[in-house]
Amino acid sequence: MNAVTTEALCRQLPQLGRLLEEDRVRDLTRTWPRESVVDMARGLLQQLRQQALAGLHSEESLRWAIEQLPAALSDELQRANRLSLRRVINATGVLLQTNLGRAPLSEAAISAMEQAARGYCNLEFDLTTGKRGRRDAHAGELILRLLTLRSGRSMDGRAATVVNNCAAATFIALNSLAEAGEVIVSRGELVEIGGGFRVPEILRKSGAVLREVGTTNRTRLSDYAAAVTPQTRLILRVHRSNFRMDGFTQQPRIQELVALGAKASVPVFEDQGTGCVVRLEDSGIREESSWVRSAASGLSLVAASGDKLLGGPQCGILVGEHALVERIRANPLARALRPDKLTFAALQATLLAYVAGQEESIPVIGMLRIGAAELRERCDSLAETLRELGWLAETVAVRSLVGGGTTPGASLPGFAVALRHPTMTESDLSGALRRLDPPVIARTRRGRVLLDLRTVAREDDATLRRLLENPEPSA
Ligand SMILES: *Cc1c(COP(=O)(O)O)cnc(C)c1O
């Protein structure tokens, strides 16, 4: 297409003023602020002009696009004024995914957040004395009580504090306890957890000096012992949350590190991560690391996430010797990393559910424990309705993952509904599912889309039925 033609095409485009005079556009200013309509209309015209200049339009397609402008404007205004953070249905079968917001909260946690959000609350106010209180008091006692109940060990002399996430917990612990000093870490634990959280980099940013010991696959207690100098401030242990090492490997047991730390007068800190307080063996998962075991093992300090296997809100929990926790609380960074009232409300409710023996009300725990028979029944029932609606659907056996960097390599046996479409490819189909409202996120396998109901709340089986009423979801 030559330049004369594209310029001639551009002359077809209406002036902004004339577009705004159109009845269908003027109607929009009754719903939306006039400035928004003007701004959006200008943007759409510019977009058409660029398309025309780039030779993307024929006279006919441009005329059609101009005819559609008021409708496009209305769509754009609606899109731009809708919340972009939306509920989705997680049909991937992966319980914990950072990109899907990790753990869904329990009803009790949600209502605690609602109460705290609606009005004022005693976040940092001691109702007995009428004086200023500490916000982590709303979780600290409960955390210690829960760990005592689960481990059978006393938590006397220990304290707990809460920051925004486990990465922040690790960072503030290193900065408070080891700035300008040395931290001993095994070369097998210099890992990247995900989202750019790399142990050596976090260590450097905290102001501590990394003393690597051992090799990638084998680190002995004697390697740690030989690295202790007067500059040593901490021995750090990192749970390799998202991968597993098999074969010719070795690492000291936590108890051995604790004994070494005691002998050398160096605190031992573990970045445990998972925050798991239930027995994963009950769900058929070999338990490699447990928050309860770590916290009760005599480690000086342990960091864990609130929104992984604990099933609570995003936060990072530090449990350890009182004096160490006090030093962390006194760090000016504690102010910068403190969670808000909603987090404390949800965390407290989540911890209370465990203490009260109601842990299955926590969605992540419920999902871990759903039996295969129950999943099969739900899948059969959904598949049958979907077939009646015209879908090619059947129940298939699958394995679900815990995810979120918690139990690398482990999976849970279950069932999913495998969906196929006579003409759409699996990736077109999963794209169409993402455009539903609420969007449905699924995984694909050999030409089919799998709806793994383990991560779908029971009441959303009906939502799925309704959403899939039309076998060609195009939305
Ligand atoms: C997940 C994880 C982190 C990061 O936790 P966030 O709560 O996402 O900040 C750090 N360390 C370990 C061992 C983890 O498993």
The ligand as an SDF file (V2000), in Angstrom:
LIG
                    3D

 15 15  0  0  0  0  0  0  0  0999 V2000
    8.8180  -19.5700   50.1860 C   0  0  0  0  0  0  0  0  0  0  0  0
   10.0850  -19.4300   50.8500 C   0  0  0  0  0  0  0  0  0  0  0  0
   10.6420  -18.1630   51.0570 C   0  0  0  0  0  0  0  0  0  0  0  0
    9.9580  -16.9210   50.6040 C   0  0  0  0  0  0  0  0  0  0  0  0
    8.7710  -16.7830   51.3170 O   0  0  0  0  0  0  0  0  0  0  0  0
    7.7490  -15.5990   51.0010 P   0  0  0  0  0  0  0  0  0  0  0  0
    6.7390  -15.7250   52.0880 O   0  0  0  0  0  0  0  0  0  0  0  0
    7.2540  -15.8470   49.6380 O   0  0  0  0  0  0  0  0  0  0  0  0
    8.5150  -14.3340   51.0960 O   0  0  0  0  0  0  0  0  0  0  0  0
   11.8580  -18.0830   51.6800 C   0  0  0  0  0  0  0  0  0  0  0  0
   12.5080  -19.1930   52.0890 N   0  0  0  0  0  0  0  0  0  0  0  0
   11.9970  -20.4310   51.9270 C   0  0  0  0  0  0  0  0  0  0  0  0
   12.7660  -21.6100   52.4130 C   0  0  0  0  0  0  0  0  0  0  0  0
   10.7720  -20.5960   51.3000 C   0  0  0  0  0  0  0  0  0  0  0  0
   10.2510  -21.8100   51.1390 O   0  0  0  0  0  0  0  0  0  0  0  0
  1  2  1  0
  2  3  1  0
  2 14  2  0
  3  4  1  0
  3 10  2  0
  4  5  1  0
  5  6  1  0
  6  7  2  0
  6  8  1  0
  6  9  1  0
 10 11  1  0
 11 12  2  0
 12 13  1  0
 12 14  1  0
 14 15  1  0
M  END
$$$$
